[in-house]
Every structure is written in C-alpha cells, then in structure tokens.
Amino acid sequence: MKAPVQVVWTREDDMTQGPFRPGAVYSCRGGLDKAGHIYAFQAIMAAQQFGQDGGNEPDPASNNKGEIDGMAKSYLESIPHYSFGDVTTKSPIPVMWWRSVYASTNSFAIESFMDELAIEAGKDPLDFRKSHLRGHRYQALIDRMETISGWKSRGKNEGWGVAITECFGSIVSHIVKVSYKADRKIKIDKVIALMDCGWYVNPDIIRAQVEGSIVMGLGAAVKHETHFMDGRAVEKNFDTYNMPRITDIPGIDVHIMDNNENAGGVGEPGLPPLAPALCNAIFDLTGKRIRKLPFNLNEV
C-alpha cells in the first residue's frame, strides 16, 4: 500500500487474546518459639512462568526466580531458619507481567500468613511485624504507620488489617479499615498507605501512583476475574468483566517517608500490600480468613 495502516483492536479482541495475569498457589508453614517469635518459615509457590521478555516459551527446567519478591527483606535477618521453593506450572493460557509482577501474589500469601502467625503467637499484628522487621527504615515506617493510623485506638466494632511489603527498592505499608453496613455486609472504610521510596522529587506523583495502585489492587482482590471455557476467555467486555466504580472506592490517605535513602520505585510497590491488608482486616472483623482471590465482598 506504501502508506501507514491503522490497526484497531476491538475490546473483545483485547480481552480474549491476552496475555493474562498468571495465577499462583502457595503453601506456607511456620514455627514459633516460646516467646512468640518466628524460628522457622517456609513458602512454596506454584505458578506459571513467564517466557523470555514475556513472550517465548519458558525453559521448564528453570524456576521463576521470584519466590520472595514483595517480602520485606528484614524478615530474613530475624528468622533463623527459612526456605522458599518454586514449582513451575504449565498452561496454554498466555501470561505476562502484571503490575508488581510476582510481588502481588507473593505478598498476599506471605503477609496473610504473617497475620496468622501473629494470631497464633497472641501478638498484636503490627507489633509482631515490628519485632521481626528490625532495620531502621522498617522500624521508622512502623512507628509512623502506628501514629498516622491511630492503630492503638482502634474500635471493637471495626476490622483493621495491616501489611508491609517491599519491591523495586521501596517499602510500603497499608492499613485497611472495614466495618459492617446496616445489612451486615462489609464495607471498606479507609485505606491508609505509607510509602518509603527513599529520596524523591515530586510527592504528588507518588500519591497519584499509590492511589492508582490501591484502586487496581482492590479491583484484583474483589472484582476482576476471567474464566476460560474450551480454551477461550469467557468475559469479553466490561458488561461481564467487572471493574471498580467510583462508589466502590474507599477514602485513601497516602503518606510519604522523608529520608535520604536511595531512590526506589513508586509505580508498582504501592499495589502488593492492599489485598493482604484488606483480608487481614476482614479476619479481624469477622474471624473469617480469605485464602483465594478474587472474592465477593458481599458474600463474606
């Protein structure tokens, strides 16, 4: 034709051919000493592997190399015995990176399990994390989070959940508050986020990225779901693939740590803590542990 050609995909083209976010399954085990401190921790991930550059068929003999993405590094300094494993799964569904890559699924499993260990030890979930995350950046972040959230003054008829994750050189904590509506269904009242990305320039960009991460993480936790039948995606447009609407979004407060640490990322680290913090808050309110995403908030 000797001329530019415009190719426009329909929404149905886009949503049915992928690539899609990979699924993952985790097995977590842990042991506590008499003081309620973790002395042994194990996490095994089974997930579909990305090909080279997200495209070519991966080498089945290699591993995912992302088993601890999202886990706060200081845990490994305080836990005497730990191991992480990976089982590569195979599927005809094409997959590629999703915002925060393996950190999003890893963090849901690990930070939910950290809450289970805290409950088993009879410890406050935030204090439990503080006793294991001993680096000065983590201690400063937890102290600030406790202050800005009013963690110690939380009410009896509310559910509060916390998660602390680390990826792309930044540490992020979310505290989620939930409560019952008049019909006894759960509502999300607020998300408080604290970002430690080290040295930064424009705080407004950081807040915008974290807010977007929270909305995206919330959608993945309670809305987004693609089913497959006969090898094809069932949901083809937004009439069946649900997205969060503005009425679904709770109040969001974003705070930023000020320090002179090396600059880290802000576009992806704000997403992983949302799902575990939300599910930990639901457990705090209802006593029900959410172990599978996505879930229907109206059916908890």
Phi, psi and omega in degrees: 000337181055039180203155177299145178240125178269125177250122181240120175275143171285165176300323179296320176301313185295318187276342183261338182261352175076205002289162186249166174287133180287146174273166181206150176233142185231147169239121181239137176223150180206159177230142180245144174274183185294337179273001180082024179257144179289124175249347177211139182213135178221136175223129178239129182251137171239116186207156176287137186270147174282144171283175178299127183058026178075008185239296187297157179299127182289159176282115184295344180277346180266164179256178184285335179060030179222026188297329183247010175303132180097337180282132177300125189297331183294340175304321185289346178272340185251345180264118186296322186230123179211156174208150180227135182232165183217132174240115181281125178258160183234138181208150176285352180285123180288132182234159179206179183299145174234157188311115182086003173055230184289343182299330183291314180282320178303315186293325178299315181291310188289314183285334171292319180290326175300323177294320178298320178294321178298316179296317179298325180279352182072030184250153169297131185303323179285319177296322179300316178293321181297326181287343181255332180263088193267349179298153186296326179295319180292317180297317180294320180295316181294319178299317180293319181297319180298322182288309186288337182268340188069036186306318185286348182250020184294146185278165183284333183263022178236155172249129180239134177227147181229150172211144179231123183228166182214127174197156179053035174080008181233151178247133182225140174236140172239140165241126181247136177247130177230161177204175178271140169278178181299329180272010178072010171276157187273138173238148176267117185275318184198150170239124177250123183241141176231118184254127170246095179252016181074213182292132182221170183247304188244105182294332180295323178295318179298313180299318180296318180293319181291319177300315178297321178297319181294316179297318180293318179294324177294317178300318180292331182280323188232359185231302190295131175198128176245128177256156180234138177222127182056036177079010183234147178292135181280312182283122186243350180200178187283001173283338178242337176265103188285140175238151177297135174261168185300330179287347179272347189271124179282176172296140182233123174247124180246127178238155185232133175284139176254116176204181181251026178289163178302144182293134176244185180281160175229345184285329184245327185297342182283352184271313189305326184287344189297306185299311179295322179296320178296312182290327174294325177292320178296320176297319181298326181276319191248339187080007179259130181263120178275124182240001182221135177243147353282164177228160180268116183298333181280353183247008180288000000 
